[in-house]
């Protein structure tokens, strides 16, 4: 039961972080402060000491070569924001296999970007990610 709470907390924290990144040019100090209070309240209310994500980040991982991915994904899937793309790639590097990577993309990344009308490019992106995990094993 506690695992579900941790996952829900992580998803909410990631959502807030993505919102801050997407709107970083529009946010004033009051809004940033408000978001930081929201984050602190979430953490305090769940009393999380160690998250699954923390555990994954300290575990040794064989990394696929994500640097070989096409940069065209930045413009088409990440609204031209290279830092968003790099952040997602960095998070993908912590995934042990393609199933976990795909799950992460579908549940944590895709909802933050409008990929509904970009099915061909999304499928190509997933295919490239899959190839990297296939090479890894």
Backbone as numpy.savetxt, mean C-alpha at the origin, in Angstrom:
# Nx Ny Nz CAx CAy CAz Cx Cy Cz
-9.46 -13.36 17.01 -10.29 -12.16 17.01 -9.42 -10.91 17.01
-8.35 -10.92 17.79 -7.47 -9.76 17.86 -6.83 -9.47 16.50
-6.52 -10.52 15.72 -5.91 -10.36 14.40 -6.80 -9.51 13.49
-8.12 -9.71 13.55 -9.04 -8.93 12.73 -8.98 -7.45 13.11
-8.87 -7.16 14.42 -8.77 -5.78 14.87 -7.48 -5.13 14.36
-6.39 -5.88 14.39 -5.12 -5.34 13.90 -5.21 -5.04 12.42
-5.75 -5.96 11.65 -5.88 -5.74 10.22 -6.78 -4.55 9.91
-7.88 -4.42 10.65 -8.78 -3.30 10.44 -8.08 -1.98 10.78
-7.30 -2.00 11.85 -6.55 -0.81 12.24 -5.53 -0.44 11.17
-4.78 -1.44 10.71 -3.78 -1.17 9.67 -4.43 -0.60 8.42
-5.58 -1.15 8.03 -6.27 -0.65 6.84 -6.70 0.80 7.03
-7.22 1.12 8.20 -7.66 2.49 8.48 -6.45 3.44 8.49
-5.36 3.03 9.12 -4.16 3.87 9.16 -3.60 4.09 7.75
-3.59 3.04 6.94 -3.10 3.17 5.56 -4.01 4.09 4.76
-5.31 3.99 4.99 -6.25 4.84 4.30 -6.02 6.31 4.64
-5.79 6.59 5.91 -5.50 7.97 6.33 -4.19 8.44 5.71
-3.18 7.58 5.72 -1.88 7.95 5.13 -2.02 8.23 3.64
-2.77 7.40 2.94 -2.99 7.61 1.49 -3.73 8.92 1.25
-4.73 9.20 2.11 -5.48 10.44 1.97 -4.56 11.65 2.15
-3.69 11.58 3.13 -2.74 12.67 3.37 -1.83 12.84 2.17
-1.30 11.74 1.64 -0.40 11.81 0.48 -1.10 12.38 -0.75
-2.32 11.89 -0.99 -3.06 12.37 -2.17 -3.38 13.86 -2.09
-3.65 14.33 -0.89 -4.09 15.72 -0.72 -3.02 16.62 -0.12
-1.78 16.17 -0.16 -0.71 16.89 0.54 -0.55 18.34 0.09
-0.87 18.65 -1.14 -0.72 20.04 -1.62 -1.88 20.92 -1.17
-2.98 20.30 -0.75 -4.17 21.04 -0.35 -4.32 21.17 1.16
-3.58 20.39 1.92 -3.76 20.36 3.37 -3.08 21.55 4.05
-3.82 22.18 4.95 -3.20 23.21 5.78 -2.84 22.58 7.13
-2.19 23.32 7.99 -1.70 22.77 9.26 -2.83 22.25 10.15
-3.98 22.92 10.13 -5.11 22.46 10.94 -5.59 21.08 10.49
-5.65 20.86 9.18 -6.09 19.56 8.66 -5.06 18.48 8.95
-3.79 18.83 8.84 -2.73 17.86 9.16 -2.79 17.49 10.64
-2.97 18.48 11.49 -3.10 18.24 12.92 -4.30 17.34 13.21
-5.43 17.61 12.55 -6.64 16.82 12.72 -6.40 15.35 12.33
-5.68 15.14 11.24 -5.37 13.78 10.79 -4.43 13.09 11.78
-3.48 13.83 12.32 -2.56 13.22 13.29 -3.30 12.81 14.56
-4.26 13.62 15.00 -5.08 13.28 16.17 -5.91 12.03 15.87
-6.44 11.96 14.66 -7.22 10.78 14.24 -6.36 9.51 14.31
-5.12 9.62 13.86 -4.21 8.47 13.89 -3.90 8.08 15.34
-3.60 9.05 16.17 -3.29 8.78 17.58 -4.48 8.13 18.28
-5.68 8.64 18.02 -6.89 8.07 18.64 -7.11 6.63 18.20
-6.88 6.35 16.92 -7.02 4.98 16.43 -6.07 4.03 17.15
-4.83 4.45 17.27 -3.82 3.60 17.90 -4.14 3.39 19.38
-4.51 4.45 20.07 -4.83 4.34 21.50 -6.06 3.44 21.72
-7.07 3.59 20.88 -8.30 2.82 21.07 -8.09 1.33 20.82
-7.14 0.98 20.00 -6.88 -0.44 19.70 -5.75 -1.03 20.51
-4.98 -0.19 21.19 -3.88 -0.63 22.02 -3.02 -1.68 21.33
-2.58 -1.37 20.13 -1.77 -2.29 19.35 -0.30 -2.08 19.71
0.38 -3.16 20.04 1.79 -3.06 20.36 2.66 -3.53 19.21
2.24 -4.58 18.52 3.00 -5.07 17.38 2.02 -5.50 16.31
2.16 -4.98 15.14 1.24 -5.32 14.06 1.83 -6.41 13.18
0.96 -7.03 12.41 1.40 -8.05 11.45 2.36 -7.42 10.45
2.08 -6.18 10.05 2.94 -5.49 9.09 4.33 -5.31 9.69
4.44 -4.93 10.95 5.74 -4.79 11.60 6.50 -6.11 11.56
5.79 -7.20 11.85 6.42 -8.51 11.82 6.94 -8.85 10.43
6.13 -8.55 9.41 6.54 -8.82 8.03 7.76 -7.99 7.64
7.84 -6.78 8.12 8.94 -5.90 7.74 10.27 -6.33 8.34
10.25 -7.02 9.48 11.50 -7.46 10.08 11.87 -8.89 9.68
10.94 -9.59 9.03 11.23 -10.95 8.58 12.07 -10.89 7.31
13.02 -11.81 7.17 13.82 -11.82 5.94 12.94 -12.18 4.74
13.13 -11.47 3.67 12.32 -11.66 2.47 13.23 -11.70 1.26
12.97 -12.66 0.38 13.65 -12.66 -0.91 12.88 -11.68 -1.79
13.57 -10.68 -2.27 12.89 -9.63 -3.01 12.92 -9.86 -4.51
11.74 -9.77 -5.14 11.72 -9.76 -6.59 12.35 -8.46 -7.09
12.73 -8.41 -8.32 13.37 -7.22 -8.89 12.32 -6.25 -9.41
11.73 -5.48 -8.51 10.67 -4.55 -8.87 11.18 -3.40 -9.74
12.47 -3.17 -9.71 13.02 -2.06 -10.49 12.83 -2.28 -11.99
12.57 -3.52 -12.40 12.39 -3.82 -13.82 11.00 -3.49 -14.33
10.10 -3.07 -13.46 8.74 -2.73 -13.90 8.74 -1.47 -14.76
7.80 -1.44 -15.68 7.69 -0.27 -16.56 7.26 0.97 -15.79
7.83 2.09 -16.13 7.45 3.34 -15.46 6.13 3.88 -15.98
5.59 3.30 -17.05 4.30 3.76 -17.56 3.18 3.54 -16.53
3.40 2.64 -15.58 2.40 2.42 -14.53 2.25 3.65 -13.65
3.30 4.43 -13.51 3.24 5.63 -12.67 2.17 6.58 -13.20
2.21 6.87 -14.48 1.24 7.80 -15.07 -0.16 7.22 -15.13
-0.27 5.97 -15.52 -1.60 5.41 -15.74 -2.31 4.95 -14.48
-1.58 4.44 -13.51 -2.23 3.89 -12.32 -2.04 4.71 -11.05
-1.02 5.57 -11.03 -0.73 6.33 -9.81 -0.79 7.83 -10.05
-1.59 8.22 -11.03 -1.84 9.64 -11.32 -0.56 10.45 -11.53
0.49 9.78 -12.01 1.75 10.46 -12.28 2.58 10.78 -11.05
2.16 10.27 -9.89 2.86 10.57 -8.64 3.86 9.45 -8.36
5.11 9.71 -8.68 6.15 8.68 -8.54 6.32 8.24 -7.10
6.18 9.16 -6.13 6.36 8.78 -4.73 5.28 7.78 -4.28
4.06 7.91 -4.79 3.01 6.94 -4.48 3.38 5.57 -5.04
3.83 5.56 -6.27 4.25 4.32 -6.93 5.40 3.67 -6.16
6.40 4.45 -5.80 7.55 3.92 -5.07 7.14 3.37 -3.70
6.20 4.04 -3.04 5.71 3.59 -1.73 5.03 2.22 -1.88
4.20 2.07 -2.91 3.52 0.80 -3.14 4.52 -0.30 -3.48
5.49 0.01 -4.33 6.52 -0.97 -4.68 7.29 -1.39 -3.43
7.60 -0.43 -2.59 8.30 -0.73 -1.35 7.49 -1.69 -0.47
6.20 -1.46 -0.39 5.33 -2.34 0.40 5.21 -3.71 -0.24
5.19 -3.76 -1.57 5.12 -5.05 -2.26 6.35 -5.91 -1.96
7.47 -5.26 -1.77 8.70 -5.99 -1.48 8.62 -6.79 -0.19
7.72 -6.43 0.70 7.58 -7.16 1.97 6.65 -8.37 1.86
6.05 -8.56 0.70 5.12 -9.68 0.52 5.88 -10.93 0.10
5.53 -12.04 0.72 6.22 -13.30 0.47 5.91 -13.93 -0.87
4.71 -13.67 -1.38 4.31 -14.34 -2.62 3.31 -13.48 -3.38
2.99 -13.93 -4.58 2.10 -13.15 -5.44 0.69 -13.05 -4.85
0.20 -14.10 -4.23 -1.15 -14.06 -3.65 -1.25 -12.93 -2.63
-0.24 -12.83 -1.76 -0.24 -11.75 -0.76 -0.08 -10.38 -1.42
0.73 -10.31 -2.46 0.93 -9.05 -3.18 -0.37 -8.62 -3.86
-1.01 -9.55 -4.54 -2.27 -9.23 -5.23 -3.34 -8.81 -4.24
-3.43 -9.53 -3.13 -4.39 -9.19 -2.09 -4.14 -7.77 -1.56
-2.88 -7.46 -1.32 -2.52 -6.11 -0.87 -2.94 -5.05 -1.89
-2.63 -5.30 -3.16 -2.99 -4.34 -4.21 -4.50 -4.14 -4.31
-5.24 -5.24 -4.32 -6.70 -5.15 -4.48 -7.39 -4.52 -3.28
-6.90 -4.81 -2.08 -7.59 -4.34 -0.88 -7.06 -3.03 -0.31
-5.79 -2.71 -0.59 -5.21 -1.52 0.03 -4.80 -0.42 -0.95
-4.52 -0.79 -2.18 -4.05 0.21 -3.14 -5.15 0.62 -4.11
-5.74 -0.36 -4.77 -6.76 -0.07 -5.79 -7.90 0.82 -5.28
-8.38 0.63 -4.03 -9.45 1.51 -3.56 -9.06 2.98 -3.46
-7.76 3.26 -3.35 -7.31 4.64 -3.23 -7.09 5.33 -4.57
-7.16 4.57 -5.64 -6.97 5.12 -6.98 -8.15 4.67 -7.84
-8.47 5.41 -8.84 -9.60 5.08 -9.70 -9.13 4.17 -10.83
-9.07 2.87 -10.55 -8.59 1.91 -11.52 -9.73 1.23 -12.29
-10.96 1.60 -11.99 -12.11 0.93 -12.61 -12.09 0.99 -14.14
-11.71 2.11 -14.69 -11.72 2.25 -16.15 -10.35 1.98 -16.76
-9.46 1.36 -16.01 -8.10 1.09 -16.48 -7.79 -0.40 -16.43
-8.79 -1.22 -16.73 -8.68 -2.67 -16.56 -7.49 -3.26 -17.31
-7.26 -2.82 -18.53 -6.15 -3.37 -19.32 -4.80 -3.09 -18.64
-4.60 -1.86 -18.18 -3.33 -1.50 -17.54 -3.20 -2.18 -16.18
-4.29 -2.30 -15.45 -4.26 -2.98 -14.16 -3.88 -4.45 -14.35
-4.49 -5.09 -15.35 -4.16 -6.49 -15.63 -2.70 -6.65 -16.02
-2.19 -5.70 -16.79 -0.78 -5.73 -17.19 0.12 -5.57 -15.96
-0.25 -4.66 -15.07 0.50 -4.43 -13.84 0.53 -5.71 -12.99
-0.65 -6.31 -12.78 -0.73 -7.56 -12.01 0.11 -8.66 -12.68
0.05 -8.73 -13.99 0.81 -9.73 -14.73 2.31 -9.55 -14.52
2.77 -8.31 -14.57 4.19 -8.02 -14.34 4.60 -8.37 -12.91
3.75 -8.05 -11.96 4.03 -8.40 -10.57 4.10 -9.92 -10.43
3.17 -10.61 -11.06 3.13 -12.08 -11.00 4.43 -12.67 -11.56
4.91 -12.14 -12.69 6.16 -12.62 -13.29 7.32 -12.48 -12.32
7.36 -11.39 -11.59 8.46 -11.16 -10.65 8.44 -12.21 -9.53
7.26 -12.55 -9.03 7.17 -13.55 -7.97 7.44 -14.95 -8.51
7.13 -15.19 -9.77 7.42 -16.48 -10.39 8.92 -16.66 -10.53
9.63 -15.60 -10.93 11.09 -15.64 -11.03 11.74 -15.88 -9.67
11.11 -15.32 -8.64 11.66 -15.38 -7.28 11.75 -16.81 -6.78
10.79 -17.65 -7.16 10.74 -19.02 -6.63 11.48 -19.98 -7.45
